[in-house]
Amino acid sequence: MSTAIAATATLPAVDRSPGFGAVLRAEWIKLISVRSTWWTLLLTFVLGAGLTILMCWGNAEWLASPEADESPGSFITWGMMIAQICAVILGALVVTTEYGTGMVRTSFAAVPARGKVLLAKAVLVGGVMLVLGTATALVGYYGGNYFLDREGIGLALEGDVLRAMYGSGLFLAGIALFTLGLGFVLRHTAGTISISLALMLILGNLVMIIPGEVGEWLTKLMPGNAGSAIAAPVPFNPMLLDPWPGLAVFAAETLVVLLLAWVLVRRRDA
């Protein structure tokens, strides 16, 4: 008997956590099986492409006139500024609804390695918003550029304009991932959406009133300001970082939030 017990005690521990592929499939099913996902994705497309086309249609004649003090490039991704609200909502709901219903306990019971759940959600949400954001920007470009072309001020799909198309996808994906990480930290829907929107849309403008170099650097480094330049063919604010350095700063800030979420998910109770 003692020999059998000793033999059993020396057996290696079996990792009963499912593989990442299985976790990814489970999270994909959860993502596409709720109506809020589809409504949010639809609104992302309608707002991003629709408002861009509408703004180009309404301003094309003025942009072609001598009185115009704006570049057509300022309007060709205009709707993507509003679509970022949808990226915030999706990033939050993917996480916080599970905490609100208690479903997260079932998820973590099925996947003891909790970091896999966070990683799977991040891969899916980031991938979906990258593809949808790029496609939405392209539809907005082709629709809006039709009206610009009629006035002789159309923009070629190259250079900074092309960069703004896939940059829109990168920016929306980054926003969704930033908010997803914040959702794991706060575990509350309203709080996550409010804080993320404040960081992306409100505080970035408020810090401009701080005088001196402190205000200038805060303006450059706020997440929404740092990441937005990659999604615009022409800069809206000369104080902001250039597109690629700004994206690098935004990616670093997003990574910090996700790492904090990773640590908290592994250490605290669901």
Protein Blocks (a to p, Z undefined) as FASTA:
>chain_A
ZZmmmmmmmpccddfbdcfklmmmmmmmmmmmpfklmmmmmmmmmmmmmmmmmmmmmmmm
mmmpmklccdfklmmmmmmmmmmmmmmmmmmmmmmmmmmnommmmmmmmmmplmlmmmmm
mmmmmmmmmmmmmmmmmmmmmmmmmmmmmnopaccdehjlmmmmmmmmmmmmmmmmmmmm
mmmmnopaklmmmmmmmmmmmmmmmmmmpgcjklmmmmmmpmklmmmmmmpfbdfblkbc
cfklmmmmmmmmmmmmmmmmmmmmmmmcZZ
